[in-house]
Amino acid sequence: MKGIWIIICIVIFSLISICSADESSGHKILVEGGESILTENEDGSMILTILDIIPYGVIFDDPEYITLLESVFPDNNTTMNAGVIFSSPDGNNVSLVQVSNPDYSVETRNLTFVIHPLEFYEGSILADLKDQSENMNSEIARKAHATRIFLEKGLSVSENEDELRCKDKCERYNDKSTRFLCEMKCVI
């Protein structure tokens, strides 16, 4: 009888672990700009430059937040999955890619990435773009008059824990009118 209880406890613990592991530990961040320049490299990667970037990113969370673009890319070694949407008079083209080496210029308001097409995507943050994803090519980018990029910024366990703790303190110790500013500091 004791063995059955041990097995039941192990099964319940496993189910709890699987459910909590499936939750996304990150954010979807929207960055918008104007026209884009897409150049292909010999190694199969591409350089994407988005012109006239809006200097803020929208972090989709409950509730949504706005942050300075510089805080989205803490260093040039950042690598993230992303959904790039090129908008033209013919419609939208969506591509799932991996972006790295972000270079944001405050003076020119241009944002440049090295990108690689994603062969497959198993996450949940960009799942709504997965079914719309097509191959990316420079002709599509050339026709686009607006570019949007949804970045998947994951959080490590400690960052996620720190952010949740910070937001909890904001909720406890700030009235509703100042809570938003406090929570902004938790995300940045």
C-alpha positions as CSV (number, residue, x, y, z in Angstrom):
1,M,0.0,0.0,0.0
2,K,2.9,2.4,0.8
3,G,4.4,1.7,-2.6
4,I,1.1,2.8,-4.3
5,W,1.1,6.1,-2.5
6,I,4.7,6.7,-3.5
7,I,3.9,6.1,-7.1
8,I,0.8,8.3,-6.9
9,C,2.9,11.1,-5.4
10,I,5.5,10.8,-8.1
11,V,2.9,10.9,-10.8
12,I,1.2,14.0,-9.3
13,F,4.6,15.7,-8.9
14,S,5.5,14.9,-12.6
15,L,2.2,16.3,-13.8
16,I,2.7,19.5,-11.8
17,S,6.3,19.8,-13.2
18,I,5.1,19.4,-16.8
19,C,2.3,22.0,-16.4
20,S,4.6,24.5,-14.8
21,A,7.4,23.9,-17.4
22,D,4.9,24.6,-20.2
23,E,4.3,28.2,-18.9
24,S,6.2,30.8,-20.8
25,S,8.9,32.5,-18.9
26,G,9.4,35.5,-21.0
27,H,7.8,38.4,-22.9
28,K,6.8,39.2,-26.4
29,I,8.1,42.7,-27.3
30,L,6.8,44.6,-30.3
31,V,9.3,47.0,-32.1
32,E,8.0,49.0,-35.1
33,G,9.7,50.9,-37.8
34,G,9.5,52.0,-41.4
35,E,11.1,50.5,-44.5
36,S,13.7,47.7,-44.2
37,I,16.9,46.7,-45.9
38,L,17.6,43.0,-46.1
39,T,21.0,41.7,-47.4
40,E,22.1,38.1,-47.6
41,N,25.5,36.9,-46.4
42,E,27.5,34.0,-47.9
43,D,27.0,31.9,-44.7
44,G,23.2,31.9,-45.1
45,S,22.6,34.6,-42.5
46,M,21.0,37.9,-43.4
47,I,21.4,41.5,-42.2
48,L,18.1,43.2,-41.5
49,T,18.2,47.0,-41.0
50,I,14.9,48.6,-39.9
51,L,14.8,52.3,-40.6
52,D,13.0,55.0,-38.6
53,I,12.5,52.7,-35.5
54,I,10.1,54.0,-32.8
55,P,12.4,54.2,-29.8
56,Y,10.1,52.3,-27.5
57,G,9.1,48.7,-27.4
58,V,5.7,47.4,-26.2
59,I,6.0,44.5,-23.9
60,F,2.9,42.2,-24.2
61,D,2.1,41.1,-20.7
62,D,-0.9,41.6,-18.5
63,P,-1.1,44.6,-18.4
64,E,1.1,45.7,-21.3
65,Y,4.1,48.0,-20.7
66,I,6.2,50.3,-22.8
67,T,10.0,50.4,-22.4
68,L,12.9,52.3,-24.0
69,L,14.4,50.3,-26.8
70,E,17.9,50.4,-25.3
71,S,16.6,48.3,-22.3
72,V,15.4,45.6,-24.7
73,F,19.0,44.9,-25.9
74,P,21.3,45.0,-22.8
75,D,24.3,43.9,-24.9
76,N,25.2,42.9,-28.5
77,N,25.4,39.2,-27.5
78,T,21.6,39.0,-27.2
79,T,20.1,36.2,-29.3
80,M,16.3,35.9,-29.5
81,N,13.6,34.2,-31.6
82,A,11.4,36.7,-33.4
83,G,8.6,37.1,-35.8
84,V,9.2,39.7,-38.5
85,I,6.3,41.3,-40.3
86,F,6.8,43.2,-43.5
87,S,3.8,45.3,-44.5
88,S,3.3,46.4,-48.1
89,P,0.3,47.4,-50.2
90,D,0.1,43.7,-51.2
91,G,-0.4,42.6,-47.6
92,N,1.8,41.3,-44.8
93,N,4.6,38.8,-44.9
94,V,5.4,37.0,-41.7
95,S,8.7,35.1,-41.1
96,L,10.0,33.4,-37.9
97,V,13.7,34.0,-37.4
98,Q,16.4,34.1,-34.9
99,V,18.0,37.5,-34.4
100,S,21.4,38.3,-32.9
101,N,23.9,41.1,-32.6
102,P,21.3,43.9,-32.3
103,D,22.7,47.3,-33.1
104,Y,20.4,50.3,-32.3
105,S,21.5,53.8,-33.2
106,V,19.7,56.5,-31.3
107,E,21.0,59.2,-33.7
108,T,19.8,57.6,-36.9
109,R,16.9,55.6,-35.3
110,N,18.0,52.5,-37.2
111,L,18.0,49.0,-35.8
112,T,20.2,46.2,-37.3
113,F,20.2,42.5,-36.7
114,V,21.9,39.4,-38.0
115,I,19.1,37.0,-38.7
116,H,18.8,33.3,-39.4
117,P,15.5,31.7,-40.6
118,L,14.0,29.3,-38.0
119,E,13.6,25.8,-39.2
120,F,11.1,25.0,-36.5
121,Y,9.6,26.8,-33.5
122,E,8.4,25.0,-30.4
123,G,7.8,27.9,-28.0
124,S,4.5,29.4,-26.9
125,I,5.3,33.2,-27.0
126,L,5.3,33.5,-30.8
127,A,2.9,30.6,-31.5
128,D,0.3,32.9,-32.9
129,L,2.7,33.8,-35.8
130,K,3.9,30.3,-36.5
131,D,1.0,29.3,-38.8
132,Q,1.4,32.6,-40.9
133,S,5.2,32.2,-41.3
134,E,6.6,32.2,-44.8
135,N,10.1,32.3,-46.3
136,M,11.9,35.6,-46.1
137,N,13.5,37.2,-49.1
138,S,15.0,40.6,-49.9
139,E,12.3,41.4,-52.5
140,I,9.6,41.2,-49.9
141,A,11.5,43.5,-47.5
142,R,12.3,45.9,-50.4
143,K,8.5,46.4,-51.1
144,A,7.6,46.9,-47.4
145,H,6.7,50.4,-46.2
146,A,6.5,49.3,-42.5
147,T,8.2,46.6,-40.5
148,R,7.2,45.1,-37.2
149,I,9.2,42.7,-35.2
150,F,7.9,40.6,-32.3
151,L,10.9,39.6,-30.1
152,E,10.8,36.7,-27.8
153,K,12.7,37.7,-24.8
154,G,13.1,34.9,-22.3
155,L,13.7,35.3,-18.7
156,S,16.1,33.1,-16.6
157,V,14.6,31.7,-13.5
158,S,16.3,34.2,-11.3
159,E,15.2,37.2,-13.5
160,N,11.7,35.9,-13.5
161,E,11.7,35.5,-9.8
162,D,13.2,38.9,-9.2
163,E,10.6,40.5,-11.6
164,L,7.7,38.8,-9.9
165,R,9.0,39.8,-6.4
166,C,9.5,43.4,-7.6
167,K,5.9,43.6,-9.1
168,D,4.5,42.1,-5.9
169,K,6.2,44.9,-3.9
170,C,4.8,47.5,-6.2
171,E,1.3,46.2,-5.8
172,R,1.6,46.1,-2.0
173,Y,3.3,49.5,-1.3
174,N,2.1,51.8,-4.1
175,D,-1.3,53.2,-4.8
176,K,-2.8,52.5,-8.2
177,S,-1.7,55.9,-9.7
178,T,2.0,55.2,-9.1
179,R,2.0,51.4,-9.4
180,F,2.6,51.6,-13.2
181,L,5.8,53.6,-12.9
182,C,7.0,51.2,-10.2
183,E,6.2,48.1,-12.3
184,M,8.1,49.7,-15.3
185,K,11.2,49.7,-13.2
186,C,10.7,45.9,-12.6
187,V,10.7,45.1,-16.3
188,I,13.6,47.3,-17.3
